[in-house]
Each structure stands twice: as C-alpha cells, then as structure tokens.
Amino acid sequence: MSDSPDEFANYDPTTPYKPPPPKKPARPSRANNRPVAGPSSKPLAVPKKNGHSRQADVPDDKEQIVIASSSEDELKATQEEEEEVVVVPAPPKSRTARKTTGRRTAAVNGRGKAPAAKGKAKAARSATPEDDHMEVDDQQVTSIEEDEGAAQRSTHVRSNFKGTKVNTSAQRAHQEDSYLRDLEHVQKQLETVMSDRDKLSKQLEELFQVRHTEPEQALEQCVQQYEARVQTQETLIRELTSQLANVKALAGTEKSYMLHFLTREAADEEMETVQKEMTRWKDIAKQKDAQLAAKDKRIAEMEAQEKVLRSDLNAEIERGKSLAARNPPPVTRPHVKVADDPKNTAVLSLYEDMTNLLVVGVKFEKSPYLNHDEPVFACVYTHRQKGEDQGAVPSLNFSLRHTWERPDGLEPNVVITRKDQLEDKVKYQPLMLENESPKFVDALDFFKDPFMFSHGQLPIFLKTLTGKLGGDKESSEGDQLADDDEDEDDDDDDDVVEVIPACLNNSCAVRSL
C-alpha cells in the first residue's frame, strides 16, 4: 500500500472484482480423457505413452478477467503480490524424439487452466524465466483471451512434450497470505487512526474543560487581589472614621486627655497601693464567703427542722381528723341513771353540783406509744345562775382523752421504750356544736376548737371553762386565782395553760390564761 496523506483514502477493497461467468452451452462429451483447462482440485489424468490423440474443436465463450481497484497504488501492490507465482518446471521428455506441445496451466485470480498454445506462443511462454512475476493488466487479459480463442479453434493438436503445470493450491495459499498481510496492514492502520482519533478527542475535551487561558487566569487573580485590597482599605477607612468621631465627641466635652509620664518610684508606689487594695478586697470576699457558708448551713438546719415540724404537724392533723371522724358517745342530760348504790349516787350528785360537770360515759382506746389503754370521757358542762330557767341554760358537750404524747424537745430519731419518756396530757374535743346557737358558739372563744393541755392543768381548764360560760365576773375571778397559783410556784410551768388545738383548720395557736 502506498503512503498517502489521506489515510482514509486507502480503505477500498484490494480484491479484484470477479464478475459472474455467463452461462455456457452444454458441451458434448469428449472422446478422450485428456485434461481440460480450468480450476479443479482433482489430479489430472495422465495420458498414455505414445498416445496420439487429437483435441476436438469445441466452441467456448470468451472469459474476461476484470480487476476493479480504487487506486493505482493498490493495483500495483496487488500486481506485485500476484507476480510472486511459483512456476513448476516441465516434466521430463518422453522416450520418443518427437516433441509435444507443453501445456501450462496459469491461474489468474482463481481462474482455470488456459488451453495449450502452439508455435511461437508456446516457445515464448517456455522461454519465460522462473523469477519473472506475473503482471496482470489489460493487454495481458486480451492476450489470454486470444490464446484461449485460438486454442478453442484448433482441432486435435498433437504435442510431444508436457507443459509446465502451476500448482494452483500453492497460488491460492499465496493469495490468502497476501490478503492476510493486507488485512493486518489495514488493521494496523485502523488502530493507528483510532489511537490518533482518541488523542485528538482527548485534546479536544481538555480544551473544552479549560475554561480560561493563562492570560485570563492571571487577569482574574489580579482582579481578586485588587478587590481584596479595596475591601481592606474600605474597612480601615470605616474604623478610622469611627475613631475620629469618638475623638471629636471627647473633644466636645472640653476635657483634657493627655498622657502622664510616671517615674519608676511613682509607678511602684501606685502598684503597691493597688496590691493593698486588691488584698483588702480579697479579704472582704473571703469574709463574705464565710458568712454565706454559715448562712447556707443555718438555712439547711432550718430546712431540716421545718421538715420535722411539718411532719409532726401533719401527724397531729391526721390524728385530729381521725378523732373528729369518730362517732361521739351518746350524751344524756343531767338526770341519768347511775348505779343503784345510793352512796355513789350521792357522791356523783355532789360533784355535779359543785362543778356543773357531768361525766356521762367512758371508753378506752389504744395509745400510739407502748400500746397503753387511754380513757376517753364524755362530758357535759352546764352553767346555771340564780333566777334562770333550767330548760333555757345551754350545755357544752365535749370529750376529754387522757393520753401520753411524745415531748417536743425529744429528738425525732429517739425510740420510745419507757412510759416516763412521754408526757401526760389531756385532749379536749368539743361535740355537737352545730346544734347550738351561733351566739353561744362565739362565746366559747377557743373552746370551740380542739386542743391539748397538761394533765395537771385540769383545775385551770375547769375555771377557764366556767369563766367563759359564766360571764366576765367569774372569768376575772378565775384569772385572779390563776395569778395566785403562778405566784406560789414560779418555777413550775404547770400553772400556764398551753392550748394547742388539733388544727382542724390547718392552723395552730398558743394561748396562756
């Protein structure tokens, strides 16, 4: 193949074009078994020695070899490859002295054997050296056609020599090799073209990917630098403008702001003063911290005490509610049946007349501590004055419970194991006040609410109750008696009545009489 600047121009097929042969008329059967020109893979029949047979004149159509090529370079290359034809030397001469015409079979592009030629044509062919190459052109095609026509017109030409015979299979193999070489060459060219195409496409993609050239990139960097510089300068200008405005504002106050230069000694003195001041403030901070710690501790103690008191208060409230929820004992009027013994009746009547207090019943309940029995007395107090109708005198119904309670000063974690650790107290509980008039209930004052007092203060309790229900005169007398009792024993706190209601309304009060 020739080296052309246009590599795609040499991709035309190099195989010669072979038109289909025209249909030939049927040939008559041959009288002999002599070989006939044409392609055949079967071995030729060997003629008998000293056989003199004539070739019959058989009309044959002319065959024309047409070589189609896209370029002269390919035609030359094909001719050079086809010229490399192996020519087999002629077989040895026969025993007879008579020479026979040799028959050569030449295959051009896969054609059959050519018929034998006579005379000068045979001599010219036999004189061709073995190293010559076959040239296929228009003149050669014409000569081959003329030789074939002359051979067909000749009748029964005798030949004493055998012509040279070309190995058609070797020629075909050679042609296949040449085609394979051409195919390899074309494939190499295709690979080269494909690689060049890939390189060019890659370069084109790189060019498309490069958005900016080097000068454009340099210009863009320069623009960015100048923009950053301008932005920095604008920021600096704004800061300086704000500082200038502050300076102008300070200058408007007519105050002098001058730098004062200090010596080392003055600076040391000022530093010492500052350190002393700092030490003083540190001491003050430490004192404050200590005070805060003490206050925090005290607050914690008070909170703990508050919790204890609240728990006690809740316990008292629950007990008061439980006692108030119980059904009160039936209350009878003064004239009740007592024991059949007249002595007991006389004693009880004396007590009732002297105190105006009637005990109508008693029952026992378990104490919350040490499982003691506590008596509960149902009482009725009626205050009668001279000249008053007995039916119009109101009566106060209440209950007194002799109980044992935990002392207030005892620690909460102390376990009660003995009775002497408890205090002997009496619990007062008014009953059926809803049946009395509001005026009478208001006159009762603190007796309308439940409370507790010491067992030794029962006489004072009775005096106070008599004073509340009998009027101011008797109340003042009761107060005078209470004062006399206080003078007799200053150290004894039993003369002071501490009234602690059961806090049914969630409130507590302490009253002294």
C-alpha positions as a printed Julia matrix, in Angstrom:
513×3 Matrix{Float64}:
   0.0     0.0     0.0
   1.26    3.49   -0.73
   1.73    6.14    1.94
  -0.98    8.65    1.17
  -1.55   11.82    3.18
  -5.19   10.89    3.37
  -5.19    7.68    5.34
  -8.87    7.09    4.89
  -8.48    7.1     1.1
  -6.85    3.63    1.05
  -9.66    1.71    2.73
 -11.11    0.48   -0.61
 -11.06   -3.28   -1.14
  -7.94   -4.7    -2.79
  -9.54   -7.91   -4.01
 -10.13   -7.81   -7.78
 -13.66   -7.77   -8.82
 -14.79  -11.02  -10.37
 -18.0   -10.82  -12.37
 -20.09  -13.95  -12.51
 -19.31  -16.02  -15.63
 -22.0   -16.2   -18.28
 -23.89  -19.38  -18.74
 -22.18  -21.71  -21.19
 -23.94  -24.07  -23.56
 -23.76  -27.71  -22.9
 -20.61  -29.29  -24.26
 -20.57  -32.64  -25.98
 -18.88  -35.45  -24.23
 -15.19  -35.79  -25.02
 -13.9   -38.77  -26.83
 -10.78  -38.98  -24.71
  -9.74  -38.35  -21.13
  -7.32  -35.54  -21.79
  -7.19  -32.74  -19.2
  -9.18  -29.61  -19.79
  -8.14  -26.14  -18.71
  -9.94  -24.84  -15.66
  -9.86  -24.93  -11.85
 -10.04  -28.35  -10.36
  -8.83  -29.93   -7.19
  -8.73  -33.43   -8.67
  -5.48  -34.76  -10.11
  -5.25  -34.65  -13.85
  -5.46  -37.87  -15.83
  -2.06  -38.94  -17.1
  -2.12  -39.56  -20.84
  -0.94  -42.83  -22.16
   2.56  -43.04  -23.52
   2.89  -42.56  -27.22
  -0.75  -41.67  -27.3
  -1.62  -39.56  -30.25
  -4.99  -38.02  -29.68
  -6.43  -35.0   -31.22
  -8.22  -32.26  -29.38
 -11.72  -31.67  -30.63
 -12.68  -28.21  -31.64
 -15.24  -27.17  -29.04
 -16.61  -23.71  -29.22
 -16.24  -21.83  -25.93
 -17.32  -18.45  -24.83
 -14.72  -15.87  -24.08
 -13.97  -15.2   -20.46
 -12.68  -11.82  -19.38
 -10.88  -11.05  -16.14
 -11.84   -7.66  -14.75
  -9.72   -6.18  -11.96
 -11.51   -3.44  -10.01
  -9.33   -1.19   -7.93
  -9.93    2.07   -6.24
  -6.46    3.42   -6.88
  -3.38    2.76   -8.99
  -1.26    2.2    -5.88
  -3.41   -0.68   -4.75
  -3.35   -2.16   -8.27
   0.44   -2.02   -8.31
   0.66   -3.62   -4.89
  -1.72   -6.36   -5.98
   0.26   -6.97   -9.15
   3.5    -7.18   -7.16
   1.99   -9.73   -4.84
   0.45  -11.73   -7.67
   3.7   -11.77   -9.63
   5.21  -13.96   -6.96
   3.94  -17.12   -8.67
   5.72  -20.39   -8.3
   6.3   -21.93  -11.75
   6.72  -25.65  -11.72
   9.35  -26.88  -14.24
   8.24  -29.01  -17.13
   8.19  -32.78  -16.68
  10.94  -34.84  -18.36
  10.67  -35.52  -22.05
   9.12  -38.71  -23.33
  11.12  -41.54  -24.93
  10.1   -40.54  -28.42
  12.14  -37.97  -30.28
   9.07  -36.15  -31.23
   8.37  -33.1   -29.12
   4.88  -32.5   -27.9
   3.44  -29.24  -27.18
   3.63  -28.47  -23.39
   0.57  -27.36  -21.66
   0.79  -24.76  -19.0
  -1.95  -24.01  -16.59
  -1.94  -20.49  -15.34
  -4.37  -19.27  -12.79
  -5.1   -15.65  -12.68
  -7.18  -14.61   -9.68
  -8.54  -18.14   -9.26
  -9.23  -18.84  -12.99
  -8.98  -22.23  -14.56
  -6.16  -23.59  -16.67
  -5.54  -22.0   -20.05
  -5.61  -24.26  -23.15
  -2.38  -25.29  -24.76
  -0.84  -22.95  -27.33
   1.08  -23.77  -30.46
   4.1   -22.46  -32.24
   5.69  -19.21  -31.2
   3.29  -18.66  -28.41
   4.47  -21.89  -26.77
   8.11  -21.03  -27.28
   7.64  -17.57  -25.86
   5.99  -18.96  -22.78
   8.55  -21.64  -22.2
  11.32  -19.07  -22.55
   9.99  -17.04  -19.62
  12.32  -17.43  -16.6
  11.06  -18.68  -13.29
  11.98  -15.49  -11.48
   9.66  -13.36  -13.62
   6.48  -12.15  -11.99
   3.01  -12.24  -13.35
   1.72   -8.88  -14.49
  -1.98   -8.51  -14.77
  -3.11   -5.65  -16.93
  -5.47   -5.03  -19.79
  -3.03   -6.2   -22.5
  -2.37   -9.44  -20.68
  -6.08  -10.07  -20.33
  -6.52   -9.5   -24.05
  -3.66  -11.89  -24.92
  -5.08  -14.54  -22.64
  -8.45  -14.22  -24.31
  -6.84  -14.51  -27.78
  -4.87  -17.57  -26.73
  -7.99  -19.17  -25.34
  -9.87  -18.42  -28.58
  -7.06  -19.87  -30.71
  -6.88  -22.94  -28.53
 -10.6   -23.49  -28.89
 -10.46  -23.13  -32.67
  -7.55  -25.54  -33.07
  -8.53  -29.17  -33.56
  -6.65  -32.14  -32.21
  -3.24  -30.54  -31.76
  -0.65  -33.17  -31.04
   2.0   -32.38  -28.52
   5.1   -34.44  -27.76
   6.01  -32.54  -24.59
   4.18  -31.91  -21.38
   3.65  -28.23  -20.5
   4.62  -26.72  -17.22
   1.97  -27.08  -14.61
   1.37  -24.45  -11.9
   0.33  -25.56   -8.51
  -2.98  -23.83   -8.08
  -3.26  -24.71   -4.4
   0.08  -23.03   -3.66
  -1.03  -19.99   -5.6
  -4.26  -19.84   -3.6
  -2.35  -20.15   -0.37
  -0.04  -17.38   -1.52
  -3.02  -15.2    -2.35
  -4.57  -15.89    1.04
  -1.29  -14.94    2.7
  -1.19  -11.72    0.71
  -4.78  -11.0     1.71
  -3.97  -11.66    5.34
  -0.97   -9.33    5.12
  -3.18   -6.69    3.58
  -5.75   -7.24    6.3
  -3.1    -6.95    9.02
  -1.77   -3.81    7.4
  -5.26   -2.35    7.23
  -5.9    -3.31   10.84
  -2.67   -1.63   11.91
  -3.66    1.47   10.0
  -7.09    1.32   11.65
  -5.53    1.02   15.08
  -3.23    3.95   14.32
  -6.14    6.03   13.13
  -8.2     5.06   16.18
  -5.36    6.0    18.53
  -4.92    9.32   16.72
  -8.64    9.89   16.95
  -8.63    9.14   20.7
  -5.73   11.51   21.22
  -7.44   14.26   19.29
 -10.73   13.72   21.11
  -8.91   13.8    24.44
  -7.16   17.03   23.46
 -10.49   18.47   22.37
 -12.1    17.53   25.68
  -9.21   19.1    27.55
  -9.64   22.24   25.51
 -13.33   22.25   26.32
 -12.63   21.71   30.01
 -10.15   24.55   30.2
 -12.42   27.49   30.83
  -9.79   30.12   30.97
  -6.48   30.55   29.31
  -3.36   31.55   31.21
  -3.74   35.28   30.49
  -7.36   35.12   31.59
  -6.41   33.33   34.8
  -3.71   35.91   35.5
  -6.22   38.7    34.91
  -8.75   37.05   37.24
  -6.16   36.65   40.02
  -5.14   40.27   39.61
  -8.77   41.38   39.85
  -9.28   39.31   43.02
  -6.18   40.81   44.62
  -7.3    44.34   43.85
 -10.8    43.64   45.14
  -9.4    42.26   48.42
  -7.15   45.3    48.75
 -10.04   47.67   48.12
 -12.2    45.86   50.68
  -9.42   46.05   53.29
  -8.95   49.74   52.64
 -12.68   50.38   52.97
 -12.74   48.55   56.31
  -9.77   50.58   57.54
 -11.45   53.8    56.43
 -14.61   52.91   58.37
 -12.63   52.12   61.53
 -10.65   55.36   61.3
 -13.85   57.31   60.71
 -15.46   55.82   63.83
 -12.35   56.58   65.89
 -12.32   60.14   64.6
 -15.96   60.55   65.57
 -15.19   59.3    69.1
 -12.29   61.73   69.39
 -14.49   64.61   68.28
 -17.12   63.63   70.85
 -14.5    63.58   73.61
 -13.1    66.91   72.45
 -16.57   68.42   72.7
 -16.68   67.7    76.47
 -13.75   70.08   77.0
 -11.79   67.52   78.94
  -8.1    67.13   78.56
  -6.8    63.73   77.7
  -3.06   63.97   77.99
  -0.51   61.31   78.56
   1.08   61.4    82.01
   4.55   60.0    82.27
   5.37   58.4    85.62
   8.7    57.55   87.13
   9.62   54.11   88.35
   9.17   55.09   92.01
   5.73   56.55   91.41
   4.75   53.5    89.41
   5.95   51.21   92.21
   4.01   53.18   94.8
   0.89   53.07   92.71
   1.38   49.35   92.15
   1.8    48.78   95.88
  -1.37   50.73   96.59
  -3.25   48.7    94.02
  -1.96   45.46   95.52
  -3.02   46.52   99.02
  -6.44   47.42   97.74
  -6.65   44.11   95.96
  -5.61   42.26   99.14
  -8.27   44.11  101.12
 -10.94   43.22   98.63
  -9.8    39.61   98.68
 -10.15   39.53  102.49
 -13.59   41.04  102.22
 -14.53   38.43   99.64
 -13.28   35.66  101.94
 -15.32   37.04  104.84
 -18.38   37.24  102.66
 -17.81   33.69  101.51
 -17.54   32.52  105.13
 -20.73   34.36  106.03
 -22.5    32.87  103.06
 -21.32   29.4   104.05
 -22.58   29.91  107.61
 -25.89   31.18  106.32
 -26.18   28.24  103.98
 -25.51   25.87  106.86
 -28.07   27.59  109.02
 -30.58   27.53  106.2
 -30.0    23.8   105.78
 -30.57   23.25  109.52
 -33.73   25.33  109.45
 -34.99   23.41  106.46
 -34.39   20.13  108.26
 -36.19   21.45  111.35
 -39.02   22.68  109.19
 -39.37   19.23  107.68
 -39.59   17.68  111.16
 -42.15   20.23  112.32
 -44.18   19.76  109.2
 -44.17   16.01  109.68
 -45.33   16.46  113.31
 -47.98   18.91  112.21
 -49.23   16.54  109.56
 -49.36   13.74  112.11
 -51.4    15.91  114.52
 -53.72   16.93  111.72
 -54.3    13.32  110.76
 -54.95   12.34  114.37
 -57.37   15.23  114.84
 -59.21   14.27  111.69
 -59.4    10.64  112.74
 -60.73   11.61  116.18
 -63.23   14.04  114.72
 -64.45   11.42  112.28
 -65.3     9.0   115.05
 -68.88    8.88  116.23
 -69.18   10.73  119.57
 -70.66    8.83  122.51
 -74.31    9.44  123.26
 -74.8    12.41  125.55
 -77.51   12.37  128.14
 -78.92   15.15  130.17
 -78.16   15.6   133.87
 -80.84   13.27  135.08
 -79.36    9.94  134.15
 -79.41    6.61  135.73
 -76.42    5.84  137.89
 -75.52    2.88  139.95
 -78.14    1.51  142.22
 -75.94    2.22  145.21
 -77.36    5.36  146.9
 -73.9     6.28  148.16
 -72.47    6.5   144.66
 -75.5     8.48  143.59
 -74.95   10.96  146.39
 -71.24   11.33  145.55
 -71.89   11.94  141.88
 -74.6    14.44  142.66
 -72.2    16.34  144.89
 -69.57   16.5   142.16
 -72.13   17.65  139.63
 -73.47   20.37  141.84
 -70.0    21.65  142.75
 -68.5    21.65  139.26
 -71.56   21.74  136.97
 -69.7    18.98  135.03
 -71.34   15.67  134.29
 -69.4    12.61  133.07
 -71.89   10.58  131.11
 -69.6     7.86  129.78
 -66.1     6.49  129.41
 -64.31    4.19  126.98
 -60.74    3.06  126.32
 -58.6     3.38  123.19
 -55.08    2.2   122.4
 -52.22    4.66  122.69
 -49.87    5.09  119.66
 -46.93    4.57  122.01
 -46.28    1.39  124.01
 -49.82    0.15  123.32
 -51.36    1.66  126.51
 -55.09    1.98  127.14
 -56.19    5.6   127.15
 -59.57    6.53  128.74
 -61.89    8.82  126.83
 -64.52   10.66  128.97
 -67.76   12.01  127.53
 -68.64   15.17  129.49
 -71.42   17.74  129.6
 -70.91   21.15  131.23
 -73.93   23.28  132.18
 -73.6    26.67  133.89
 -76.66   27.72  135.86
 -77.18   31.04  137.55
 -79.75   32.16  140.05
 -83.12   33.03  138.62
 -82.5    31.27  135.28
 -84.81   28.65  133.9
 -83.18   25.27  133.85
 -84.5    24.46  130.39
 -83.1    27.67  128.86
 -79.5    27.08  130.03
 -77.25   25.84  127.18
 -74.85   22.94  127.72
 -71.45   22.21  126.21
 -70.78   18.64  125.18
 -67.15   17.64  124.88
 -64.74   14.76  125.39
 -61.54   14.54  127.42
 -58.94   11.95  126.5
 -56.19   11.13  128.93
 -53.24   10.43  126.6
 -49.45   10.1   126.6
 -47.61   12.14  123.97
 -44.04   12.5   122.75
 -42.23   15.53  124.27
 -41.5    18.43  121.93
 -37.8    18.63  122.83
 -37.13   14.95  122.14
 -35.08   14.15  119.03
 -37.0    12.56  116.18
 -34.62    9.63  115.93
 -35.06    8.63  119.61
 -37.12    5.47  120.03
 -39.72    5.47  122.83
 -39.16    2.47  125.11
 -40.49    3.65  128.51
 -43.6     5.42  129.68
 -41.64    8.03  131.62
 -40.28    9.3   128.28
 -43.78   10.51  127.39
 -45.79   13.46  128.68
 -49.15   13.09  130.46
 -51.67   15.25  128.62
 -55.39   15.71  128.13
 -57.02   16.27  124.77
 -60.16   18.44  124.61
 -62.65   17.83  121.77
 -65.95   19.81  121.51
 -69.03   17.89  120.33
 -72.33   18.77  118.65
 -71.66   22.49  118.31
 -73.76   22.51  115.16
 -76.82   22.06  117.4
 -76.02   25.19  119.41
 -76.73   28.82  118.58
 -74.06   30.92  116.86
 -74.01   33.32  119.84
 -73.2    30.5   122.2
 -70.51   29.17  119.86
 -68.89   32.6   119.57
 -68.89   32.96  123.36
 -66.86   29.77  123.65
 -63.86   31.5   122.06
 -61.04   28.93  121.79
 -63.2    26.23  123.41
 -64.95   25.78  120.1
 -61.79   24.17  118.68
 -59.97   21.06  119.92
 -56.68   21.45  121.8
 -54.35   19.68  124.23
 -53.04   20.64  127.66
 -51.12   19.11  130.52
 -52.91   16.77  132.91
 -52.01   18.94  135.9
 -53.89   21.88  134.41
 -57.34   20.26  134.69
 -58.48   22.66  137.51
 -57.39   25.66  135.49
 -59.24   24.19  132.5
 -62.42   23.95  134.55
 -62.02   27.5   135.87
 -61.47   28.87  132.42
 -64.46   27.0   131.03
 -66.62   28.31  133.9
 -65.43   31.84  133.24
 -66.2    31.62  129.52
 -69.71   30.3   130.07
 -70.46   32.24  133.33
 -69.54   35.79  132.28
 -66.77   38.37  132.82
 -67.09   38.46  136.6
 -66.38   34.85  137.12
 -63.78   34.95  134.38
 -61.91   37.7   136.22
 -62.14   35.69  139.4
 -60.73   32.72  137.58
 -57.89   34.85  136.25
 -57.13   36.1   139.76
 -56.99   32.55  141.02
 -54.66   31.65  138.2
 -52.38   34.58  139.09
 -52.25   33.45  142.69
 -51.26   29.99  141.61
 -48.45   31.4   139.48
 -47.07   33.37  142.41
 -46.9    30.25  144.53
 -44.56   28.41  142.22
 -42.55   30.47  139.76
 -40.5    27.56  138.51
 -43.48   25.35  137.88
 -44.86   25.78  134.41
 -47.96   23.75  135.18
 -49.88   26.93  136.08
 -49.64   28.13  132.48
 -52.16   26.6   130.17
 -50.7    25.94  126.77
 -53.53   25.37  124.41
 -52.52   23.55  121.25
 -55.53   22.94  119.02
 -55.56   19.91  116.83
 -55.51   22.28  113.87
 -58.59   21.11  112.1
 -58.38   24.29  110.01
 -54.63   23.73  109.36
 -53.63   26.48  111.82
 -52.12   26.4   115.33
 -52.39   28.86  118.24
 -50.9    29.08  121.75
 -52.94   30.76  124.43
 -51.98   31.49  128.05
 -54.53   32.01  130.75
